[in-house]
Amino acid sequence: MQLISDEIKGYLSNASWIRKMFEAGIELKKQYGEKNVYDFSLGNPDLPPPPEVKAALGKITRRANKPFSIGYMPNAGYPELREKLAAHLSREQNVELPGSNIVMTCGAAGGINVFFRAVLTQGDEVLCPAPYFVEYGFYAANSGGKLVPVPSKDFTFELDLDRIEKSFTPNTRAIIINTPNNPTGQIYSREELTRLAEIIAAAEKKFGHVIYVVSDEPYRFLNFDGVELPGALEIFPHGVVIGSYSKNLSLAGERLGYIAVSPQIENVGELMAGLILCNRILGFVNAPAIAQQILMECMDAQVDLEIYRERRAAMADVLTDAGIEFTMPRGAFYFFPKSPVADEAAFIQALVEERVLAVPGRGFGCPGYARFAFCVDTKVIEGARQSIKNAVKKLK
């Protein structure tokens, strides 16, 4: 008796490498104790939320006995929050963005699914620079689309614009970019993005339809070197920014995100109506009320960037000490170094034998590399030093 669809069976058989390593970590921690396992598998921010979040929760608690204090609101979110976020994003993106161009969503993942449901039809293609967050493929497939990965430049992970240009077809409906990038930490330059905009404009003219640029930006605040992080809504006429507050407010479990749509899109009201409808019919209904109320009080707050900067330096030192090659991540909280052997699965296994958990690059569409998430205490990073060196030594 078949209980689930063939499609989901296939997904299960190719389950996320991130989840596999997370589960392997549970077993190792049972066997050796949590302090003796060095887990870099999951991008789960460990810092507590900034103090402003606690203060906001206090305000919410004090008014929780009022009618509808945590009840339904318009599907797009509280109107006053949408206006406040629009003003914030207008400064960040260097455009004039009205509140009517914002939809509050259940995290960035919910936002991407809502957007794809609104714009994709069966067989539409979504281009994506690789390596990429593996869930993108599932999100596109959820709405009948197909993710088309395009390899980035080896080792530096800058956009390979020539390859991208050759990948457009009549079925291309969107391209999704993630900057700062998971898993590489790369931040795309204005020069790269401006050239990409020119390529997209030519493809739109050639094929006679809009090609959206979806900029997935949950790591935007994690910009360690202060490089320019251009606004996608400034550069791309058909741009859509999707973000969340999982990382900068350490609210990953509250699932609060947003979709911000370029004011340059013609008939933008029709697109917004479609997004708001999909926010409802996909079952999200609206973003969590408490999370939205927290954001009303904390929009300009964030966790201490310096802590992540110190962890980046510690991780770079540990990897260098082990003789592992990498491009220094400019943002996010991941390293994506080259495996010391061609088959990175062997590297991952050697690490597991030394009680270190990382994720193979093939899980992000890029074999030969491995991802280390450094959103862990510096003591964990330093504690893994000898174990990582031992793993590399075994392979050599």
C-alpha positions as CSV (number, residue, x, y, z in Angstrom):
1,M,0.0,0.0,0.0
2,Q,1.5,3.3,-1.1
3,L,1.2,6.0,1.6
4,I,3.1,8.9,0.0
5,S,3.6,10.1,-3.5
6,D,6.5,9.0,-5.7
7,E,7.8,12.5,-5.8
8,I,8.1,12.7,-2.0
9,K,9.5,9.2,-1.9
10,G,12.3,10.5,-4.2
11,Y,12.9,13.5,-2.0
12,L,13.2,11.2,1.1
13,S,15.7,9.0,-0.6
14,N,17.8,12.0,-1.4
15,A,17.3,13.7,2.0
16,S,19.2,16.9,2.8
17,W,22.8,16.3,3.6
18,I,22.4,19.1,6.2
19,R,19.8,17.0,8.0
20,K,21.8,13.8,7.6
21,M,24.8,15.4,9.3
22,F,22.6,16.9,12.0
23,E,21.2,13.4,12.8
24,A,24.7,11.9,12.7
25,G,25.6,14.5,15.3
26,I,22.9,13.4,17.7
27,E,24.3,9.9,17.7
28,L,27.9,11.1,18.2
29,K,26.8,13.3,21.1
30,K,25.0,10.4,22.7
31,Q,28.2,8.3,22.4
32,Y,30.9,10.8,23.3
33,G,29.0,13.6,25.1
34,E,28.0,16.9,23.6
35,K,31.2,18.7,24.6
36,N,33.3,16.2,22.8
37,V,31.6,16.7,19.4
38,Y,32.3,19.7,17.2
39,D,29.2,20.4,15.2
40,F,29.5,22.8,12.2
41,S,26.6,21.2,10.3
42,L,23.6,23.5,10.9
43,G,23.2,27.2,10.3
44,N,21.2,27.6,13.6
45,P,22.2,31.0,15.2
46,D,23.2,30.3,18.8
47,L,23.3,33.9,20.0
48,P,20.4,35.1,22.2
49,P,18.2,37.7,20.7
50,P,19.2,41.3,21.4
51,P,17.8,43.0,24.6
52,E,15.2,44.9,22.6
53,V,13.4,41.6,21.8
54,K,13.0,40.9,25.5
55,A,11.6,44.4,26.1
56,A,9.2,44.0,23.2
57,L,8.0,40.7,24.6
58,G,7.3,42.4,27.9
59,K,5.1,45.0,26.1
60,I,3.3,42.2,24.2
61,T,2.7,40.3,27.5
62,R,1.2,43.4,29.2
63,R,-1.4,43.9,26.4
64,A,-2.1,40.2,25.9
65,N,-5.4,40.3,27.8
66,K,-6.9,42.7,25.3
67,P,-9.3,41.4,22.6
68,F,-7.6,40.4,19.3
69,S,-4.2,41.3,20.7
70,I,-2.8,38.2,19.1
71,G,-5.6,37.6,16.6
72,Y,-5.9,37.7,12.8
73,M,-4.7,40.6,10.9
74,P,-4.8,41.4,7.1
75,N,-3.1,38.5,5.2
76,A,-0.2,40.7,4.2
77,G,0.6,41.7,7.8
78,Y,-0.1,44.6,10.1
79,P,-0.4,47.7,7.9
80,E,1.7,49.8,10.3
81,L,4.5,47.2,10.2
82,R,4.4,47.1,6.4
83,E,4.8,50.9,6.3
84,K,7.6,50.9,8.8
85,L,9.5,48.0,7.1
86,A,9.0,49.8,3.7
87,A,10.7,52.9,5.1
88,H,13.6,50.8,6.4
89,L,14.0,48.9,3.2
90,S,13.8,52.1,1.1
91,R,17.0,53.3,2.8
92,E,18.6,49.9,2.5
93,Q,17.7,49.3,-1.1
94,N,18.1,52.9,-2.3
95,V,14.5,53.1,-3.7
96,E,11.2,54.6,-2.6
97,L,9.2,51.7,-1.5
98,P,5.5,52.0,-0.3
99,G,4.1,49.7,2.4
100,S,1.7,48.3,-0.2
101,N,4.7,46.6,-1.8
102,I,5.5,44.5,1.3
103,V,4.0,41.2,2.3
104,M,4.9,39.7,5.7
105,T,5.6,36.0,5.4
106,C,6.4,32.9,7.5
107,G,10.2,33.3,7.1
108,A,12.1,33.7,3.9
109,A,11.3,30.1,3.0
110,G,7.6,30.9,3.2
111,G,8.2,34.1,1.2
112,I,10.0,32.2,-1.6
113,N,7.2,29.6,-1.8
114,V,4.6,32.3,-1.9
115,F,6.4,34.1,-4.7
116,F,6.9,31.0,-6.8
117,R,3.3,30.0,-6.4
118,A,2.2,33.4,-7.6
119,V,4.4,33.6,-10.7
120,L,5.4,30.1,-11.9
121,T,3.5,27.8,-14.2
122,Q,4.2,24.2,-15.0
123,G,7.6,23.8,-16.7
124,D,8.9,27.3,-15.9
125,E,12.6,27.5,-15.1
126,V,14.4,29.3,-12.3
127,L,18.1,29.9,-12.8
128,C,20.3,29.8,-9.8
129,P,24.1,30.3,-9.3
130,A,25.7,27.2,-7.7
131,P,26.5,26.3,-5.0
132,Y,23.1,27.2,-3.6
133,F,20.8,26.4,-0.7
134,V,19.4,23.0,-1.7
135,E,15.8,23.8,-0.7
136,Y,15.5,26.1,-3.7
137,G,14.9,23.1,-5.9
138,F,12.0,21.9,-3.7
139,Y,10.5,25.4,-3.6
140,A,10.5,25.7,-7.3
141,A,9.1,22.2,-7.8
142,N,6.3,23.0,-5.3
143,S,4.8,25.3,-7.9
144,G,5.6,23.2,-11.0
145,G,8.9,24.9,-11.7
146,K,12.4,23.5,-12.3
147,L,15.5,24.8,-10.7
148,V,18.4,25.2,-13.2
149,P,21.7,25.5,-11.4
150,V,24.5,27.4,-13.1
151,P,28.0,26.8,-11.7
152,S,29.8,29.9,-10.3
153,K,33.5,30.6,-10.8
154,D,35.5,27.9,-9.1
155,F,37.0,28.6,-5.6
156,T,36.1,32.4,-5.6
157,F,32.4,31.7,-6.2
158,E,31.8,34.9,-8.1
159,L,29.0,34.9,-10.7
160,D,30.0,33.2,-13.9
161,L,28.0,35.7,-16.1
162,D,28.9,34.1,-19.4
163,R,27.5,30.8,-18.2
164,I,24.4,32.5,-16.8
165,E,23.8,34.3,-20.1
166,K,23.9,31.0,-22.0
167,S,21.5,29.4,-19.6
168,F,18.4,31.5,-20.4
169,T,15.7,29.8,-22.4
170,P,12.1,30.7,-23.4
171,N,11.0,28.9,-20.2
172,T,13.1,31.0,-17.9
173,R,10.8,32.9,-15.5
174,A,13.1,33.9,-12.7
175,I,16.6,33.8,-11.4
176,I,17.2,33.5,-7.6
177,I,20.4,34.9,-6.1
178,N,21.5,34.7,-2.4
179,T,23.9,37.4,-1.2
180,P,25.6,37.1,1.2
181,N,25.6,33.5,0.0
182,N,24.9,30.3,1.8
183,P,27.1,28.2,1.6
184,T,30.1,30.3,0.3
185,G,29.8,33.6,2.2
186,Q,30.3,35.5,-1.1
187,I,28.8,38.9,-1.6
188,Y,28.1,39.8,-5.2
189,S,29.6,43.2,-6.4
190,R,27.7,46.0,-8.0
191,E,29.6,45.4,-11.2
192,E,28.5,41.7,-11.3
193,L,24.9,42.6,-10.5
194,T,24.7,45.4,-13.0
195,R,26.0,43.2,-15.8
196,L,23.5,40.5,-14.7
197,A,20.7,43.1,-15.1
198,E,21.9,43.8,-18.6
199,I,21.9,40.1,-19.5
200,I,18.4,39.7,-18.1
201,A,17.1,42.8,-19.9
202,A,18.3,41.3,-23.2
203,A,16.7,37.9,-22.4
204,E,13.4,39.6,-21.6
205,K,13.5,41.4,-24.9
206,K,14.4,38.2,-26.8
207,F,11.7,36.1,-25.2
208,G,9.0,38.7,-24.7
209,H,8.2,38.2,-21.0
210,V,9.2,39.4,-17.6
211,I,12.1,37.6,-15.9
212,Y,12.1,38.2,-12.1
213,V,15.2,38.5,-10.0
214,V,14.6,37.0,-6.5
215,S,17.2,38.2,-4.1
216,D,17.2,36.0,-1.0
217,E,18.8,38.1,1.8
218,P,18.5,36.6,5.3
219,Y,22.2,37.2,5.8
220,R,22.4,40.8,4.7
221,F,23.5,42.2,8.0
222,L,26.5,39.7,8.2
223,N,28.8,41.8,6.1
224,F,32.2,41.4,7.9
225,D,34.4,43.7,5.8
226,G,32.0,46.5,5.1
227,V,32.0,45.9,1.3
228,E,29.1,47.4,-0.7
229,L,26.1,45.2,-0.7
230,P,24.0,46.8,-3.6
231,G,20.2,47.0,-3.3
232,A,18.6,44.5,-5.7
233,L,15.5,46.7,-6.0
234,E,17.8,49.5,-7.2
235,I,19.5,47.4,-9.9
236,F,16.8,45.1,-11.2
237,P,13.6,46.6,-12.6
238,H,11.8,43.3,-12.0
239,G,13.5,42.7,-8.6
240,V,12.0,41.1,-5.6
241,V,13.8,41.0,-2.2
242,I,12.9,38.2,0.2
243,G,14.4,38.4,3.7
244,S,13.9,37.2,7.3
245,Y,14.7,38.1,10.9
246,S,15.9,34.6,11.8
247,K,19.6,35.6,11.9
248,N,19.9,39.3,12.8
249,L,17.4,39.1,15.7
250,S,18.1,35.3,16.4
251,L,14.4,34.6,15.9
252,A,14.8,31.5,13.7
253,G,11.9,29.7,15.5
254,E,9.5,32.6,15.1
255,R,9.4,32.3,11.3
256,L,9.2,36.0,10.3
257,G,10.1,37.1,6.8
258,Y,8.9,39.4,4.1
259,I,8.6,39.9,0.3
260,A,9.5,43.4,-1.0
261,V,8.6,44.1,-4.6
262,S,10.2,46.7,-6.9
263,P,8.0,49.7,-7.5
264,Q,9.3,49.7,-11.1
265,I,7.2,46.7,-12.0
266,E,4.2,47.6,-14.2
267,N,0.8,46.7,-12.8
268,V,2.5,45.9,-9.5
269,G,-0.9,45.9,-7.8
270,E,-1.8,42.6,-9.7
271,L,1.4,41.0,-8.5
272,M,0.8,42.1,-4.9
273,A,-2.8,40.8,-5.0
274,G,-1.4,37.4,-6.2
275,L,1.2,37.3,-3.5
276,I,-1.3,38.1,-0.8
277,L,-3.7,35.5,-2.1
278,C,-1.0,32.8,-2.1
279,N,0.1,33.8,1.4
280,R,-3.4,32.7,2.4
281,I,-4.1,29.7,0.1
282,L,-0.8,28.0,0.9
283,G,-2.0,27.8,4.5
284,F,0.3,30.4,6.0
285,V,-2.7,32.8,6.3
286,N,-0.3,35.5,7.8
287,A,3.1,35.7,9.4
288,P,3.0,35.1,13.2
289,A,1.4,37.9,15.1
290,I,3.9,37.9,18.0
291,A,6.8,38.0,15.7
292,Q,5.4,40.9,13.8
293,Q,4.8,42.8,17.0
294,I,8.4,42.1,18.1
295,L,9.6,43.5,14.8
296,M,7.6,46.7,15.3
297,E,9.8,47.5,18.3
298,C,13.1,46.0,17.1
299,M,13.5,46.8,13.4
300,D,16.9,48.6,13.9
301,A,18.3,46.1,16.5
302,Q,20.5,43.2,15.8
303,V,22.9,40.7,17.5
304,D,26.5,41.7,17.9
305,L,28.2,41.4,14.5
306,E,31.6,41.4,16.2
307,I,31.0,38.0,17.8
308,Y,30.5,36.5,14.4
309,R,33.6,38.4,13.1
310,E,35.7,36.9,15.8
311,R,34.4,33.4,15.1
312,R,35.2,33.9,11.4
313,A,38.8,34.7,12.3
314,A,39.0,31.7,14.6
315,M,37.6,29.3,11.9
316,A,40.0,30.7,9.3
317,D,42.9,30.1,11.6
318,V,41.8,26.5,12.3
319,L,41.3,25.6,8.6
320,T,44.6,27.3,7.7
321,D,46.4,25.3,10.4
322,A,45.0,22.1,8.9
323,G,46.3,23.0,5.4
324,I,42.8,23.4,4.0
325,E,42.3,25.9,1.1
326,F,39.4,28.4,1.2
327,T,38.2,31.7,0.0
328,M,37.5,34.0,3.0
329,P,33.7,34.4,3.4
330,R,32.8,38.1,3.2
331,G,29.4,37.5,4.8
332,A,26.9,35.0,6.3
333,F,28.3,32.5,8.8
334,Y,29.7,29.7,6.6
335,F,33.1,28.6,5.3
336,F,33.1,26.6,2.1
337,P,36.6,25.3,1.8
338,K,38.0,22.9,-0.9
339,S,38.2,19.3,0.3
340,P,41.8,18.0,0.7
341,V,40.7,15.1,-1.6
342,A,38.6,15.1,-4.7
343,D,35.8,13.1,-3.1
344,E,34.6,15.4,-0.3
345,A,32.4,12.5,1.1
346,A,35.7,10.9,2.2
347,F,36.7,14.1,3.9
348,I,33.3,14.3,5.7
349,Q,33.7,10.7,6.8
350,A,37.2,11.3,8.1
351,L,35.9,14.3,10.1
352,V,33.0,12.3,11.5
353,E,35.6,9.7,12.8
354,E,37.2,12.6,14.6
355,R,33.9,13.8,16.0
356,V,33.6,16.8,13.7
357,L,30.5,17.5,11.6
358,A,30.4,19.4,8.4
359,V,28.3,19.1,5.2
360,P,29.5,17.8,1.8
361,G,29.5,20.3,-1.0
362,R,27.4,18.0,-3.2
363,G,24.5,18.9,-0.8
364,F,24.7,22.4,-2.3
365,G,25.3,21.4,-5.9
366,C,29.1,21.7,-5.7
367,P,31.1,18.6,-5.1
368,G,34.7,18.9,-4.0
369,Y,33.9,21.3,-1.2
370,A,32.5,21.2,2.3
371,R,30.5,23.6,4.4
372,F,31.4,24.6,8.0
373,A,28.8,26.7,9.8
374,F,30.6,28.9,12.4
375,C,27.5,30.1,14.3
376,V,28.9,28.2,17.3
377,D,31.0,29.3,20.3
378,T,34.6,30.0,19.7
379,K,35.5,27.3,22.2
380,V,33.9,24.7,19.8
381,I,35.9,26.1,16.9
382,E,39.2,26.0,18.8
383,G,38.3,22.6,20.3
384,A,38.0,21.1,16.8
385,R,41.5,22.2,15.7
386,Q,43.4,19.0,16.4
387,S,40.5,16.8,15.2
388,I,40.3,18.6,11.8
389,K,44.1,18.3,11.5
390,N,43.8,14.6,12.2
391,A,41.1,14.1,9.6
392,V,43.3,15.8,6.9
393,K,46.3,13.8,7.9
394,K,44.4,10.5,7.5
395,L,43.5,11.4,4.0
396,K,47.0,12.4,3.0
